[in-house]
């Protein structure tokens, strides 16, 4: 069996090398196709990772909020029709009921990797004659930084919010002329004021956040917002960002709170990511089909060209299965060699992009992408060779030998 298989490999290589120009052309086609697939896939994956990191790096994956307040309208008495004119009820600043219990429940959820209670609300930031509307965020740093890693985006100072300290955004610091060590007066209304020292300045790249957010210790923010011991939202981070909506639906049923996922609040971003993924899949499918048809057409021509040789092999006792395997090996070899060279070419293109491109983000080529592309291309080559191989295996020896 081993000698027979070696003979099939030898015959397959001889057929490929005899018409080296034809073989070279199809290898170039496979190489280019595989390079396009690997490079485009790595490029789109890198782009999506960059967009997700920049967007979701500044917000929680799921936010647990108090249920919206709604008007309660009594039903009409039996036999009567009531026409009600109802205006939406304004939503006031409210706390999450029993938030410690909810936090503990979320901590035990296997799909949630981080949980952070937060109290937030509006205030005025003042320094001298300058006044700016701000959003106070009272947090527990060790929990919050696992959900939103603001400390990674510090451009000055350190992330310290306890004992009368605060961390502000770059835009807010510029608007109020703040620097490290300066004092900021926070006025939450009704006489609730505090003076804090600036210990850090961050830049998230989102103007709304950089110009308004002020991070404080949880207890100090609760005092300023007149919500002692309460929180207004519980931020969470999940293990799979694209499963956030399904997880949010489950958490809403589990806790009775309003669960708001990033997928619901960033609809345009989600559509863009899905469109990119769909476009990449379409490119891969059409390029793969082109490669398959190229291999099939070349081997179909090879069958016609090798009719006499096939007839001689059949007359010498070669079984149909052996002839079949000769052409399947050719298809697999073409796919394997072309995809291997194409993957190497794609890796070189990625390195050139990372080194000499716009450098907006970095592309990483995962080993699994290359191995998967080579495996799929090899399998595609074998499948594309199936029809020509079956045709060659069905040749009658006497008829094939007389073929001119």
Secondary structure as GFF3:
##gff-version 3
##sequence-region A 1 404
A	DSSP	alpha_helix	2	18	.	.	.	ID=ss1
A	DSSP	alpha_helix	20	56	.	.	.	ID=ss2
A	DSSP	beta_strand	62	65	.	.	.	ID=ss3
A	DSSP	alpha_helix	99	107	.	.	.	ID=ss4
A	DSSP	beta_strand	112	127	.	.	.	ID=ss5
A	DSSP	beta_strand	130	139	.	.	.	ID=ss6
A	DSSP	alpha_helix	141	147	.	.	.	ID=ss7
A	DSSP	three_ten_helix	150	153	.	.	.	ID=ss8
A	DSSP	beta_strand	154	157	.	.	.	ID=ss9
A	DSSP	beta_strand	165	169	.	.	.	ID=ss10
A	DSSP	alpha_helix	170	176	.	.	.	ID=ss11
A	DSSP	beta_strand	183	187	.	.	.	ID=ss12
A	DSSP	beta_strand	193	202	.	.	.	ID=ss13
A	DSSP	alpha_helix	207	210	.	.	.	ID=ss14
A	DSSP	beta_strand	213	217	.	.	.	ID=ss15
A	DSSP	alpha_helix	218	224	.	.	.	ID=ss16
A	DSSP	beta_strand	233	238	.	.	.	ID=ss17
A	DSSP	three_ten_helix	241	243	.	.	.	ID=ss18
A	DSSP	alpha_helix	244	255	.	.	.	ID=ss19
A	DSSP	beta_strand	258	261	.	.	.	ID=ss20
A	DSSP	alpha_helix	262	265	.	.	.	ID=ss21
A	DSSP	alpha_helix	267	305	.	.	.	ID=ss22
A	DSSP	alpha_helix	307	315	.	.	.	ID=ss23
A	DSSP	alpha_helix	320	356	.	.	.	ID=ss24
A	DSSP	alpha_helix	367	393	.	.	.	ID=ss25
A	DSSP	alpha_helix	397	402	.	.	.	ID=ss26
###
